Amino acid sequence: MYHQIRSSKVISYPHRRRRVRETLSGVCLVMLLSAMGVARSATVYDKNNVQLELYGTLEIGLGYLQHSYDASDVLITSLDSYHLNSSPKSFTGLYNAGVSPSRVGLQGTAQFGSDQQVFFRLESGFNLASGVLTNNAQSIYNNTSALHTANAGGAVNGQALGRAAYVGVSDPIWGSLELGRTINLSADQTLQYDPLQAALLYSPIGEAGAIGGGQGATENTRLADSLRYENTVGHFRFGAQYKFAGDKSAESAGSGWVGMLAFTRGGFSIEGTFSEMTNTVTWPTQYSNVVPPAPNVQVENTKGYELTAMYTLGKATAKAGYENVTVWAPSNRNLNVQSYYGLQLPKPSVNASGNLFINLYWVGGEYRFTPQFKLQAGFYNIDTYNRPESGSAYWATAYSLLADYQFTHSFDAYVGVMEMEYRGDALHKHAPVNAYSSNGMYGIGLRYRF
């Protein structure tokens, strides 16, 4: 199997210097590549069986969100269109990454032996609307004293190469092995089988990583200190992933594994993933747009599975999926984590208690009217409840629509809509502050890919 190059959410003063250094490093990288002629071509080097490519996505949109605090300069999407919200205000303005994350990366392959390859990928995410590195953690931190901007958790939190950083080898028979900061197999599955292809502001499983590839924790959509193996035999594709435990006083403390099995024949495909993680460090954001988020992270164990199917017939593609997630107390209840992606938090971590259950299913599809124009639609139902705690259950339902027109191979424009409805005791969990029972996201966007 050959490995193919893949082209594929008020900053506090103590952390300003670190973020400036990281932003400058990213700027220097782009300037260096531009000086090499990359601005005119995505191929940096192609000679003697060695190929290097620069790739990226630049996306920005103009949108309206019915209930929202101000846009965040560091959040991957600028807004949070999925989670419960208590803001009586609406938002109208520019946002980053309504469908695809804005990012830039460098990747390469080199052939050796009998059709073997060595490959690598380095990828950074940024907010095109503000020009700074994506830092979801900072978006939460900025609201711990008072809630004034949109915020959400994520796996990309100000790292220079937060989206991907790995090297690997591949063989036509034995498959491929990646080592480093790899992408969760379940995250790739969600991207492929979501009717809206994990559109960030227009799909719940695109916006919320805990149910969109992290199987319980959004931080696990990307796994640092990990190995990822994949292979294809006939109509079957299978893979496995393992994350080694890291620093017990920081976000990398957890460990765990992911397994994947898929079958494809003709226009039909089906895929399943299963994962179990211990001592995951996460910053809960279930109510972080209702009341100020807690100034500490949570340590937890998670397990989940995702089953998806897709069928293409002519111009139409139908997609469906089901996911089940359980979160409970960590295996190690003595961890004391106050460092989270470079942020020094004012309070030590807490342990998850009881059990949190999330069940969701979705159905939808795509119809391509012309080679340039397609329409995608999806229905999502998410059920969240706790045991033995009462008063935290709620149900979320989403209706999503995305129309996209491809002007050129690299440039397209879209119109997106997502209507959210909520019900359950959790809307009044923090009374007298209550969450609204509905929200609506509407927008148009431009996307350039190279």
N, C-alpha and C positions, 0 to 999 in steps of 0.2 A: 504494500500500500504506500503510495506516495503521499507525503505531507504537502498539501496545497497552501500557498500563501493566502491568508484570509484578509480581504479588504473589509474587511468587515461589512444626588441628585446634588452693620456697624462692627467690624472686626475688633476684637479686644486687643489692647495695646501689648500685653505680654507676648503675644504670638505674632505680632506684625513683622518682626525681623525675619523669623523663620519663613513665613509665607512669601515675603519679598524675595528672599534668596531662592526659594523654589520656583517662583514665577520667573525670575531672571534666568534661572538655569534652563527653563523651557524655552524662553525667548532666544537665548543663545543657541540652543539646538536648532531651532527653526532658521535662525540667521545663518548658521553654518551650512545647513543643507541648502539654503537658497543660494549661498555663494558657490556651491558645487553645481549649480544648475538645476536643482530639483524643482524650482519654481516653474520651469518650463516642461518638466517631465517627471512622472512618478518614479521612474527607474533611476536609481542613483548609480548602480554599477551592474553590468551584465557581461561577464567575461570569464572564460576558462571554467565553466560549470558553476560559477558563483553569481548569485543575483541578490541585489539589495533594492528594496523599494520603500519609498515614502508614501504613506496613505493617510487618509483622514476624512472626517465629515464635519462640515460647518452648517449648523442649522439655527435659525432664529425665527420667531413667530410673533404675531400680534394677536392677543387673545383677551377674553373676558371670563372671569371666574366669579360666580354668583356670591360666594362667601369666601373671603380670603383676607389674611393680614398682608402687609406689604410684601412685595417681591424680595427675595433674598439674592444678594450678589454672589453667594458661594454655593447655593443649592444647585444640584445638577439640572433641575427643571425650572428654577426660579420660584415656582409655585408648588403647592401640594393639592392636587385635585381629587385624591382618593380618600384620605383619612378624615375622621370626624372633625368638624370645624365650628368654632363658636363666634367667629367674627361677623358682626352685623354689616360690615362693609363689603363691597365688591372690589374686584381688581380689574382694571383695563390698562393694557400696556404691553411692552415687549417682554417676551420670555425666551429662555434658552431651552432648546432640545425638547420640543413637544412630541416628536416621534423617535428620533435617534439622538444619542448623546453626541455633543460636539467633542471631537477628539482628534489627535494626531499621533501617528505611530511610525516606527521603522521596523521592517521585518526582512528576513533574508533566508536563502537556502544555499547550500553547497553540496554538490553530488560527490560521492566517493564510492569506491568498491564497485560492486555489481548492483547498480541502481539504488544504493542506499543514499540517504540525505541527512545532513545536519541542518537544523533550522533554528531561528530565534524570533522573538517578537517583543517589542518594547512599545508601550502605549500609554499616553497621558490624556486625561480628560480636563476640560475647561469650560467655563461659562462664557459663551460668545457675547452675551449681552453686556457683561461687566469686564471681560478680559482677564479674569483671574482663574487659577486652578480650581476645579471642582473640589469642594470641601463640605460634605454633608454634615460631618461632625461639628464643624464650626457653626453651621446654620442652627444646630440644636443648642450649642453652648451660648450663642448670642441671645437666646430667649429664656435662659434659666432664671433670670431675675424678674423679667416682665415679658409678656408675649407681645411682640410687635412685628415680626416677620414670619413668613412661611418657613417651615423647617421639616426635615425628614431624615431618617437614617440612610446609611448606604455603606458600600464597601470602598468607595473612592472618597478619601478624606484628606486631601491635601498632599498625598504622596506625589513625587515627581513622575513615577511610573505606576500609578494606582490601578489602572485598568488591566494591565498585563505586563509581566516581565518574566520570560522563561526562555530556556534553550532546550532543544530536543533532538532526537534522532528518529528516523523512520526507515522501514524496510518493506518491500512489496509484499512479503509473506508474513512477517512477524508484527507488522503494525507500527504504531508510533508511540513514543514516550516523551512526555514533557516534564521538565523539572524547574521549579521556581514558583512564581505567583501565577497560578493557572485559573482558568475560568471553570466554574462549577458545571459539570455535565448537565445538571438540571436547568441551569440558566440557558445553555444552548438549546435544550429541549423546549423551553418556554418560548424562546424567540422564534423557533420554527413552527410550533403548533398553536400559538396564540392567533386568533383570527385577525388581529391588528398588528401582528409581529412585534408584540411587546412595546407598542407605542407609549412613550413615557407618561404623557399627560392625558391620553385617551383610552388607556386600558388599565384596569386595576392591577393586573399581574405584570404590567410594564412599570407602573409607578411604585408598587410595593415589593421590594426584593424578598421580604419574608415569605411571600406567597408566589413570587416570580423568579424562582431559581435558587433561593436560599433555604427553602424547606424548613422554616422556623425562625431564621435570623437573616436579615438583609445583608449583614456583614459576610455571610458565607456564600454569596453569589460569586465571590472571588476568594481563592484559598491561597494564602501565603505559605511558604515552606511546604510545598505539596508536590506530589507526583501524579501525573495523569496519563493513563494508557488507553489507546483505542485501536480497534482492528475491524476489518470487514472480511467475512467469509461467505461467499455466495450472496444470498439475500439478507443475511444477518449482519448486524453491526453491534459490537459490544465494547464496553469500557469499564474502567475502574479508576478510582481516585483516592488518594490518601493524604491527609494533612497531618504533619508532625506537630506536636506541642511546642510552643515557643516560650517566650518570657512570661513567667507566671505572674508578673506584676503589671502586665500590659495587655493590649487587645489580642495579641497572638497566643494567649495561654491555651486555647482550646486545641483539640485534635479530633479526628474522625475520618469517615470514609463515605464514598459514594459509589454506587454500582449502576450500570446502564445496560439495557438490552433493547435492540430495535430490529424491526423486520420491514423490508420494503420490497414490493413487487408491483411493477407497472405503476399505476397512479395511486396505489394504496400503500400507506405506511402506518406503523404503530410503534410506540416507544414507551418504555417504562424506566423510571429511575427510583432509587431508594437510597436514603442516607441516614446516618446516625452520627451525631456530634456530641462530644462531651466538653464541658467547661467553656462553652462559647461565651465570649464577651460581647454584649450587645447594648445599645442605648435604646430602650423602649420608646416608641413614638406613637403608640396607639391613641393617646390623648394629648400629644404635644402641640396640637393646634386648637385645643380646647382650653387647656390651662398650661402655665409654664412647665416645661419638662423638668424632671428631677435633676439635680446637679451631680448625679452619679450614674454609673453603668450597672448592668445586671449580668450575673453569671448564671448560665443555664445549660441544661442538656436538651437536645432536640432530636427528633426523628421524624421522617416523613416519606411519603412516596407520591409519585406523579405518574398518571397513566394518560396517554394522549393518542389520538388517531387522526388521520388526514386522508382524504380521497379527492383526486383531481380527475375531472372528466371534461375534456374540451377547454372552454374558457372559464369553467367554474371549479372552485376548490372548497370543500367542506372540511371544517376542523372542529374537534371536540376534545375536552380534557376533564380530568378529575384529580384533585389533590387532597391529601389528608396529612395534617401536621399535629404533633404533640410536643409541648414544651413543659419541662418539669425541673425540679431542683438539681443543681450540679453535682457531679460525682465528688468533686473536691469542694467542700464548703468552707474552707479556710483561706481561700484566695483573697487577696487584698489589692484590688486593681484600682489605681487612681490615674494611671497614664493611659490615654486613649488617643492613638494616632497623633502623638506629640502634644496633646492638650493635657495639662495637669489639673485634674478635677478637684473641687474643694472638699468632696466627701468620698469615702471609700465605697467600693462596689457593694451591692446587696445580692443575695441569692434569690433565685426564682423560688416560689412556694406554690403548693397545690399543683394543679394541672391546667394548662391552657390548651384548648383544642380549636383547630381551624379546619373546616371542611369547605371545599369550594368546587364548583363545576362551571364549565363554560361551553358554549356552542356558537358557531358562526361560520363565516367563510368569506370568500373573495370571488368577484366576478370581473374578468378583464374584458371590457367592451371593445377596446382597441389595443394594439401593442403599447400605446402610450398611456391609456387611461384605465384605471381600475378602481373598484369600489369595495371596501372591506366593512363588515358589520359583525358585531359580537354581543352576546348576552352573557353576563357573569353573575353568579350568586355565591356570596361568601357568608358563612355561618361561623361566628366566633363566640366561644363560651368558656367559662372557668369552673373548676371544681376544686375544693368545696365552696369557694367564694361565690356569693350570689350578687346580683345587681350589675354584672359586667358583661352579660350576654348582649350581642346585637347582630343583626343581619344587614348586610349591604348588598344592594342590587345595582348593577350598572348596565346601561344601554349605550353602546358605542358605535360610531360611524366615522369612516375616514375615506375621503375621496382624494385620489392622487393622480396628478398628470405629469408625465415624464417628458420634459422639453428636449433634453439631450441625454446621452448616456450618463452624464455627471450631474445634471441639474433637474430638479423637480419641484413642484409646488403642491400643497395639500390644503384641504379644509377638513377640520375635525370637530366632533361633538362627543361629549360623554355626559350622560345624565346619571347622577347617583341618587339612590334612595336608601334611607336607614330607618331601622326600627329596633326597639328593644330597650331594656333597662339602662344600658350603658350610656344612652344619650343624656341621662340625668345623674350619672355617677358622681359628677363634681358639682351638683346643685349647691348654690343658686346659679352657677355658671352651667348652662345647658348647651349641648350641641344641636345644630340644626338637623332636621330630618331629611334634607335634600340639598343637593349642590349641583351646579351645572358648569361645564367647561366648554367654551366655544372658541375656535381660533383658526387662523390661516397661517401658513408657514412656508418658508423657502429653505431648500436643502441643497448643498453642493458637496459632492463626493469626489475624491480623487485617489 
